[in-house]
């Protein structure tokens, strides 16, 4: 197992894919928000997403709620989240998966 590089996603976001395939919605990654990052939209997706905040904090601007280091969230498919703001930056560990076996990649 070697070093997994950070890949820029644009807008102050970077991901480090640890396992799986992002195009499938079935993968594990780390997501880094550079200090001052503000994401533009509310997201929903068709897969489960578990998120643990490794360092820093993010604020869900829609909810007006701050989430900091050590906090955990589990989002079912279709749950709206974001947009986000990370004034000091943030790193998260995320697991994304489908429970519907017809959507799991072969």
Steps between C-alpha positions, in 0.01 A plus 500: 500500500657827391424866554164602356532847346249781547313578178355849450124517450485878458355767725744429785414128523742207463434127530720202581328183379602211725297214349226437246391702198354852530294462182315211665402690815657208690830611648698632796677835490635791694373846408697814576349849514768769467467787750234742378320247278129560441312247289224640276213254528290257701582139405298180488607163359368148453746328736566484874776723633671473838725792595743541789674836548870429547612860554365854479132584460233571240175692529186391318377838378147372433463378859723763661675222693875447554653152505847450646781253554387157618137544390327235287203504262317230305300628203246274328434531125312819415593691818582864417826639645702816449594745370808502724743757633842415648664824622800321656491191276385144563590138421235228497507121462206377291353160416246495215299193401175364358287262703308401189706206360395592145699825533821349637766479225609152393 
